[in-house]
Amino acid sequence: MSRFDTLVEFLNAEDVGFEQLPEDKMVRFNFAGDAGTWFVLGQIFDEAERLAFLSILPSVVPTERRAAVGEFVNRVNFGLVVGNFELDMDEGEVRFRTAMDLDDVDLSVEMVRNLLYANVYMTNAHLVAMNKMVHGDMSPVEALAFVQVEPLDEA
């Protein structure tokens, strides 16, 4: 079974409604968490031997808030063990990325599950604070204090 087939098998088993883009070895779907709904991309990169998930947050950061949101992203990322937030300073897109090296590894549905669940868990845990940063006047330090998330190894 191909790595893309394993990804699709997991999503089907979880009854996730998703769109396949087999030519790009990509899937995409909406995810509804406690804090809101966002767009998720999953992609197999065969040549680089990687699997990556991107949760794309629903709000675009206005130009005048990008420096503050960038500081928040940097502060949040400092303590993360799995994944990272990214801010496109030109376009204002915020996303959370988890990725896995598949060199000499047979991808299993359990590996896909762990990588995807880590991604959506962390996105959900930070989404309200991120929205307060994007749409309000909350400072990066206040937003970080607002986030109530346990480290993944304790969750």
N, C-alpha and C positions, 0 to 999 in steps of 0.2 A: 504494500500500500504506500502511496506517495505521502509526503508530508502534508501536502494540501488536502489530500483525502482524509488524513487524520484530523486536521483542523475542522473540516466539514463534518466528519463523523461526530466529533465532540459537540458541535453546535446543534446538530440534529438530535443527539441524545438529550441535550438540555432543552429542546423544544424552542430554540431561539429562532425567531423569524429573521432571516438574513438574505442578503443578495450576494450571489457568487459572481466574481469576475475572474474566471479560471485562467484567462490569458495573462492576467497580472498576478495570479495566485493570491488573490485578495478576496476578503469578505467584508461586508459592511452592514451595520445594523444600528438601530437606536437602542439605547439602554435606559431604563427608568429606575433610578435609585431613589432613596428617601429624600434626597435634596433636590431632585429635578431629573430631567431627561437630557441625554446628550448622544452624540454620534460616535460610534466605535468602528475603527478599521483594524482588521487583522491581515497580516501579509506574511507569506513565506518568501524569503529571498534565497533561492537555491544556490546561486553562485557564491554568495557570502555565507551561506549556511546559517541563516538566522530566521527566527520567528519574531515578529514585533506586533504589539497592539498599541494603538493610539486612541485615547479618548479625547475627543475634540469638544471643548467646552462651548456652550451655546452662545455666549456673549462675546462680541468683539470689544476689545479694550479701546476706549477712545484715546486719541493721541495724548491728551493732557493727563491721562491716568497711567500711561505705560511705564513711566519711571517708577512710580510707586508700586505698581503690580510687579514689575521686574524685580524690585527689591524684595517683595513678598515671596515671589517664586524662588529667589536665591536663598532666602532665610528658610523656607520650607525644605528645599532640596538638601540643605546642609546635613540634616539628620536622617534622610531617607536611606534605607538599606536596599530597597527594591524600587526601581523606576525613578522617574524625574519629571517635573513640570518643565514646560518650555513656553516661552513667549516670543512670538515673532514681532520684533520691535517695529517693523515697517507696516505690517498688516493688522496687528493687534490680536492675532489668533493665539489662544492658549490651549495647550494639550498636555496630556499626561502619557508618557511613553514607558512601556515595559518591553524588554527584548531578551531573547535567549540565544546563546551560541549553540548551534546544532552540529558542530564539527565532530565527526565520529560518534554521533548519537542517533539512536532510533527514537524519533519523536513519538510519544505516547499521548493518549487522550488525557491522562493525569497531568502531564507536563503542560499541555494546552490549558487545562482547567486552572492550574495553579497560577500560570502567568496572566490569564484573563481575569481571574478573581482578584488577584493582587491589584491589577490595573483599575478595575471598576470600584473596588473597595476604597482605594486611595483617592480616586476622583470624587466619589460620593462624600468621603470624609472632609474634603477640602472645598467642595463646590459652594457652600453657603458663604464661607469666608471669602472665597474668590469673588463671588457676586457682590458682596459688600465692598470689596476693594474696587471692582469695576464700576459699580453704579452709585457708590456712596463716597463718603469722605473718611472712611476708616483708614488708619495708618497701617503700614505693613506690620509693625510690632503688635498693634491691637488685633489685627486679623490673625496673626500667628497665635496669640493668646486665646483667641476665639475658637480655634481648631481644637477639638477634643478627639484625638485619635491615639489609639494604642499602637505601639510598634508591632509590626506584622508577626514577629516571633512570640508575642504575648497575646495576640488576638485570637 
